[in-house]
C-alpha cells in the first residue's frame, strides 16, 4: 500500500477531500506517525504491507475508547486490536450491576477518562468506566424521536446521562428528567447544556418515585425494572398519556395488570430493542391510556 507519512498530531488538519488521498483504505498509525493511503499516480513516501483486518472479539467505540463484552481477549487479540484501532483506552465490561446499572469494568489498556461523541446529531459526554451507555438503543431513540411532539409534557424517570431526555428535548418537548445516580446526573446536566436544550429540560437528582409531579403526556421508563415502578408512573398519568415501559423478557402480562389495576382502559404494543441473551429480548411496551 502506497502511503504518505505525516505526524499523527497533524491528522485533524487532514481533509478527506485531498485529491491524492485513498479514502477506501484506513489510515494506519504507529507511534508519532500516521500513514495515509495514496491513490495510484500520486507521489508517495513509501510502501507498507496491506494490513489484515482485525478478527478478534467484537467491540463498541465511544470516542477514543473501546468497550469489549463477553469473554476477555487474549494478549494477541488485544495487541491486534490496539494496532488496528489505535485507541486511548480499552475496557472489558463484565456486567452492569444494581438498580443504577453501574458498569463493572476491567481496564485492558490505557486509562479511563471522559469521552465525547455524537449519535444522531446529539452529543454525549461520559466516562464509560463509570456510566453505562448502550449503542444498541439507538434505534429506540430514533423511534422515540418520531413519536414525541413539540410542547408535550414528558417525564423521564430514569434519565441517566440523557439517553432519551435529549431526544425528546430536541423535538421541543418539555422534559422533567429524573436521575438517582449523582455521577450520571453531573453528566446529564453537562449534556443538556452542551446540546443547548436547557430551556426544555427540568433536571432533578433523586428517586423518581419522590420527584414525579402533576400529570404527563408521555412517561419514559428506560430501566429493566420499569414494570415495578408502574404504580408510581400511573399515579401521574391520565387519559391520553403514553408510557414507554422497558424490560427484559415477556413482561406484557405484568404491564397490563398494573394498568388495569389503576383503572385505565388502554392499548398496548410491543417493540423489540435488542437481543439481551439467548432467546431473550430487551423490549419496550408502549401503553396508551384511555
N, C-alpha and C positions, 0 to 999 in steps of 0.2 A: 504494500500500500504506500503510495507516494504522499508525503506529508510535508508541511512546513512546521518548524519548531518555534514556538513562542513561549514567553514566560506565562506561567499559569495565572499570574496576577493580572495579566492583560486580557484574559478571556472576556470579562464583562464588556470590554470595548470592541469585541469582535462581532461583526454583523453577519447574520445568516445570508445576507444578500450579496456578499463578496463574490465577484464573478468567478474566481478561481476555486472557491470552496465547494467540496463534495459533501452536500448535506445528506446524502444517502448513507453515509458512514458516520459512526460516532467518533468524537474527539477522544483521544487517549491521553491520560495524564500520568506522569511518573515524576515524583519529586517536585522540583520547582518548575518543570517544563510541561507544556501541553503540545500534543502532536495533532495538527489539524489536517484531515484528509484533503488532497488536492485533485481536481479534475484533470483528466488527460489533456496534454497540450499546454499546460501552465507550468511555470517554474516551480521547483520544489527543492527542499533542503536535503532529504534523504528518503530511503525506502525502509519500511519496517514490516515485519510479518503481519499478515491478517490475524486479528485476534479471534480465537474460538469463543463462541457465545457462552455465557455463564449457564451452567446446567445444574446448579445446586438447589437447595430448598427455596421455595418462593418467599417473597418479602414485599413489604409495603415501603414506600418512600414518603417521608414527611420532611420537606425542606432538604437539609443535608444529612438527615438521619434515616437509617434503615431499620425497619421493625421486622423481626422474624417470629413466627409462631410454630407450634408443633415441636418436632424433635430438634435438638440443638445441632448445628452444623459441625462437621469435622474440621480439624485445623486446616486441612487442604481446601475444603469448601469455603471456609472463612477467608483464607488468603485469596482465593479466586474471586470472591465477591468484592473484596476490598479493591483488587486490581481492576475489576470490571466497572464498579460504580464510583470509586474514589470518595466514599462518604467521610464525614467528620466523626460519625458515631454509629455504632450498630448495637441494637438492643434485642435481647431474646425475651419476648413477653410470654410468660408461662401461664398466667391467669389474670382475671380481674376479680378481686375479692371484695366481699361485703356489700352492704347497701350502697356505698359510694362508688362501687366498681373501680377500686384502686388497682392500678397495674402492679403486678409483681414482675419486676424487670431485672434481668442479669445483663450487665454491661460486657459485651464481647469485644468492643473496640472503641477507642476514643473516650470522650467524657460527655455525659448527658447535659443538654442545655436547651434553652428556648429556641424553638424553630417557628418561622412564619411561612405560610404557604397559602395559595388560593385554591378554591374549589367552587366552580360555577359562579365566578365573579365575586365571591366572598372571601375575605382574608381572615385567617385564623392564626393565633399565636398560642403556643402551649409548650410545656416540657413533656415529651411523651414518656419519660420515665416516671412522671408523677400523675399524669392525666390520661384517661382513655380517649382515643379517637378512632372511630371505625369508618374507614373509607367505603365499607360495604353498605353504609346507609345513604350513599349519595343519591341513589335512585329514589329513595323515600323522601329525601329533601326536595328533589325536583318535583315529585308528585305533590308534596305539600305546597310548593310554590304555585302550582297550577290551581290549587283549591282556595287558598287564602285570598280574601278580598280587602281592598283598602277600607280602613275605618272599622274593621272588625275588632272586637274586644277579645283578645286571646290570652289564655293562661298557659304558660309553660311551666309545669310543675317540677320538672327535672331538667333545668336549663343547661347544666354543665358549663361549658365554655361558650355556648351559644349555638349549638348544632342546629336547632330548629328555631330558636328565638330570632337569629339573624335572618333566616329565610323568611319568616313571617313579617319581620320589620321591613325588609326590603320591598315587600308588597304593600306597605303602607298600613299594616295592622298596628293597633295599639296593644303592645305586648307587656304582660305582667310576668316577668321572669324570676323564678324562684330556684335557689340552689343552696343546698345544705353544706357542701364541702367548701371551706373557706379558700383553699388553694384554687379550686376551679372558679370560685367567684371572682377572685382577682383577675384571672384571665378573661372571664365573662365581661367585666367592666372594661378591660382594655380592648377587647374585640368589638364591643358596642361602640366605643369611642373611635377606633381605627376605621370602622365601616360607616361612620357618620350617620348612625341611626339612633343617637341618644334621645332625640325628641320623640321617638316612637317606643321607647322601652323604659319601663319602671322595674329596676332590678332590686331584689331583696335577698339577703343571705339568711337562711334559716330553714326550718322544716315546713314544707309546702302545706302541710295539714293545718298549720297555725297561721299561714300567711294568705291563703285564699280569701278573697273578699268580693262581695257583690255577685252578679251573675255574668257569665261569659258567653260569647257567641261560639267560641271554639276552645277546647281544652286539649293541650298536648301532653301526653303521658308516656314519654320516651324512656321507660325503665322496665326491665324484665319482670319486676314485681308490681307493675302498674295496677293489675287487677285488684290487689289488696287495698289500693288507695281509692277505688271507685266510690265507696260511700262518701268520702270527703269531696271528691270531684262533683258528684251528682247533687250534693247539697248546694252547689254554686252553679247549677245548670237549670235550664228551663226549656220549654218547647222551642225547637229550632236550634238548640245548642248541638254542636257536633263534637264528639270526643274521639280522639285517636289513641287507642289503648294498645301499647306494645306488650309482647310476651313471647315466651318460648314454648313450642308445642301447641296443642289444641286446647285453648282455654275459652273458647267461644261460649260454652255452656255456662261457665262461671261469669263471663261478662253479661250474658243475657239474664242470668239470675239476679245479679246486682242491680241491673237497670229495672227489671220488673219489680224487684223488692222496693225500689224507690218510687214505684207507682207510675212509671212512664210507659207510654207506647213508643215504639222505636223501629228503625230499620237498621240492619247490621250487615256489613260486608267485610270480607277478609282479604288482606293483601300480604303476600309473601315478600319479605325484605331480603333475606339471605339465608343460606344453609348454616345452621348452628352446629349440628352434629349429624351423624348418620341417621337419616330418616326424620330428622328434627329441624324445624324451621323457626327462624325469628319472624314473627308475624305482627301485623297491625290490624286491629279491628276498628273500623270506622263505625261509630254509633251515632245516628241522627235521631234526636229526641222529638217526640210529637206531643 
